[in-house]
Amino acid sequence: MKAKEITLCAVLTALALALSYTEQFIPLQLAIPLPGIKLGLANIVTLAALYLLRTKYAFWILLARCFFGSVFGGGITALCFSLLGGCLALGVMALAKKLPFLSIYGVSILGAAAHNVGQILAAMGLMHSIYIGAYLPYLLIVAVFTGLLTGAACAGVLRVLPDAYISLPAEMRR
């Protein structure tokens, strides 16, 4: 990677980490009483990177966010959950983005659902129990709403960033 590419990825990673940290102060569980429910604000950055940059840059930003997020406050278990959920979500979103009938909202909802599937798989593996899968339907219902919110936020970001996109080096742009 060139210096400009590394710098942009670092800035986006820092933004994702800041959003992830900020999310801890949003009392979502008061409205939706399910353990572990989060809005997924850091996924706004992942989704924006997927739409603005090449997929490999979105992947590097995701990996750095997961790694540093676990170093700063999650531990190895959090790393397992965020890596499996995040990588599955990014893969699904990258494939879904190619479908002409899906908007950014649909891509985001599918990404939120895939993230939840990945986290349930991680929990099943770490706890050696298939019964954790019973929690998935509830998470998928919530994923529709959190994915819609994340998609709307990302759509807003993409509307105000056309000039920034044009100034990106050609090898970074989609």
C-alpha positions as CSV (number, residue, x, y, z in Angstrom):
1,M,0.0,0.0,0.0
2,K,1.1,3.5,-0.7
3,A,1.2,6.2,2.0
4,K,-2.0,7.8,0.9
5,E,-3.8,4.5,1.0
6,I,-2.5,3.6,4.4
7,T,-3.4,7.0,5.7
8,L,-7.0,6.8,4.4
9,C,-7.5,3.3,5.8
10,A,-6.1,4.4,9.2
11,V,-8.4,7.4,9.3
12,L,-11.4,5.2,8.5
13,T,-10.4,2.6,11.0
14,A,-10.1,5.3,13.7
15,L,-13.6,6.6,12.7
16,A,-15.0,3.1,13.0
17,L,-13.4,2.6,16.4
18,A,-14.8,5.9,17.6
19,L,-18.2,4.9,16.4
20,S,-17.9,1.5,18.0
21,Y,-16.9,3.1,21.3
22,T,-19.7,5.7,21.2
23,E,-22.2,3.0,20.6
24,Q,-21.6,1.7,24.1
25,F,-23.4,4.9,25.4
26,I,-26.6,4.3,23.5
27,P,-29.0,2.4,25.7
28,L,-30.6,0.3,23.0
29,Q,-31.4,-2.5,25.4
30,L,-33.9,-0.3,27.1
31,A,-36.0,-0.4,23.8
32,I,-35.0,-3.9,22.7
33,P,-34.4,-6.1,25.8
34,L,-32.1,-8.6,24.1
35,P,-28.5,-9.2,25.4
36,G,-25.7,-8.1,23.1
37,I,-27.9,-5.9,20.8
38,K,-26.0,-3.1,19.2
39,L,-26.7,-0.7,16.4
40,G,-23.6,-1.5,14.5
41,L,-22.5,2.1,13.9
42,A,-19.0,1.0,12.9
43,N,-20.5,-0.8,10.0
44,I,-21.4,2.5,8.5
45,V,-17.7,2.9,7.8
46,T,-17.3,-0.6,6.5
47,L,-20.3,-0.1,4.1
48,A,-19.0,3.3,3.0
49,A,-15.6,1.8,2.3
50,L,-17.2,-1.0,0.3
51,Y,-19.1,1.6,-1.8
52,L,-16.3,4.1,-2.2
53,L,-13.1,1.9,-2.2
54,R,-12.1,-1.4,-3.5
55,T,-13.2,-4.4,-1.4
56,K,-9.7,-5.1,-0.3
57,Y,-9.5,-1.8,1.5
58,A,-12.8,-2.3,3.2
59,F,-11.4,-5.7,4.3
60,W,-8.2,-4.2,5.8
61,I,-10.3,-1.5,7.6
62,L,-12.5,-4.2,9.0
63,L,-9.6,-6.3,10.2
64,A,-7.9,-3.4,11.8
65,R,-11.1,-2.3,13.5
66,C,-11.8,-5.8,14.9
67,F,-8.2,-6.2,16.1
68,F,-7.8,-2.8,17.8
69,G,-11.4,-2.9,19.2
70,S,-10.5,-6.2,20.9
71,V,-7.1,-4.8,22.1
72,F,-8.7,-1.6,23.6
73,G,-11.6,-3.3,25.3
74,G,-12.8,-6.6,24.2
75,G,-10.3,-9.3,24.6
76,I,-9.8,-12.5,22.5
77,T,-13.5,-13.6,22.8
78,A,-14.6,-10.2,21.4
79,L,-12.1,-10.6,18.6
80,C,-13.6,-14.0,17.6
81,F,-17.1,-12.6,17.6
82,S,-16.2,-9.4,15.7
83,L,-14.0,-11.1,13.2
84,L,-16.4,-13.9,12.2
85,G,-19.4,-11.6,12.2
86,G,-17.6,-8.8,10.4
87,C,-15.9,-10.9,7.7
88,L,-19.1,-12.8,7.0
89,A,-21.0,-9.5,6.8
90,L,-18.4,-7.9,4.5
91,G,-18.5,-11.0,2.2
92,V,-22.2,-11.0,2.0
93,M,-22.4,-7.2,1.4
94,A,-19.7,-7.4,-1.3
95,L,-21.7,-10.0,-3.2
96,A,-25.1,-8.3,-2.5
97,K,-23.8,-5.0,-3.8
98,K,-23.3,-6.6,-7.3
99,L,-27.1,-7.4,-7.5
100,P,-28.7,-4.6,-9.5
101,F,-32.1,-4.9,-7.7
102,L,-30.6,-4.2,-4.2
103,S,-30.1,-0.7,-2.9
104,I,-27.6,0.3,-0.2
105,Y,-30.4,-0.4,2.3
106,G,-30.8,-4.0,1.2
107,V,-27.1,-4.5,1.2
108,S,-26.9,-3.1,4.7
109,I,-29.7,-5.3,6.0
110,L,-28.1,-8.4,4.5
111,G,-24.8,-7.4,6.1
112,A,-26.4,-6.9,9.5
113,A,-28.1,-10.3,9.2
114,A,-24.8,-12.0,8.1
115,H,-23.0,-10.3,11.0
116,N,-25.5,-11.8,13.5
117,V,-25.2,-15.2,11.8
118,G,-21.4,-15.0,12.2
119,Q,-21.6,-14.0,15.8
120,I,-24.0,-16.9,16.6
121,L,-21.6,-19.3,14.8
122,A,-18.7,-17.9,17.0
123,A,-20.8,-18.3,20.1
124,M,-21.7,-21.9,19.2
125,G,-18.1,-22.7,18.6
126,L,-16.8,-21.0,21.7
127,M,-19.5,-22.4,24.0
128,H,-19.7,-25.8,22.3
129,S,-23.5,-25.6,22.1
130,I,-25.9,-25.6,19.2
131,Y,-28.7,-24.3,21.4
132,I,-27.4,-20.8,21.1
133,G,-28.7,-20.9,17.5
134,A,-32.2,-20.5,19.0
135,Y,-31.3,-16.8,19.6
136,L,-30.7,-16.2,15.9
137,P,-34.3,-15.5,14.8
138,Y,-34.6,-12.7,17.3
139,L,-31.3,-11.2,16.2
140,L,-32.4,-11.4,12.5
141,I,-35.6,-9.4,13.3
142,V,-33.5,-6.7,14.9
143,A,-31.0,-6.9,12.0
144,V,-33.7,-5.6,9.7
145,F,-34.0,-2.4,11.7
146,T,-30.4,-1.9,12.6
147,G,-29.3,-2.7,9.0
148,L,-31.9,-0.2,7.7
149,L,-30.6,2.5,10.1
150,T,-26.9,1.8,9.1
151,G,-27.9,1.8,5.4
152,A,-29.6,5.2,5.8
153,A,-26.7,6.7,7.6
154,C,-24.3,5.4,5.0
155,A,-26.5,6.7,2.2
156,G,-26.3,10.1,3.8
157,V,-22.6,9.9,4.1
158,L,-22.3,8.9,0.4
159,R,-24.5,11.8,-0.7
160,V,-22.1,14.4,0.9
161,L,-18.9,12.8,-0.2
162,P,-18.8,12.9,-4.0
163,D,-15.9,15.5,-4.1
164,A,-13.9,13.4,-1.6
165,Y,-14.4,10.3,-3.8
166,I,-13.1,12.1,-6.9
167,S,-10.0,13.1,-5.1
168,L,-9.1,9.5,-4.2
169,P,-6.3,7.9,-6.1
170,A,-7.7,5.9,-9.1
171,E,-6.3,2.6,-7.8
172,M,-8.3,2.9,-4.6
173,R,-11.7,3.8,-6.2
174,R,-14.2,1.2,-7.2
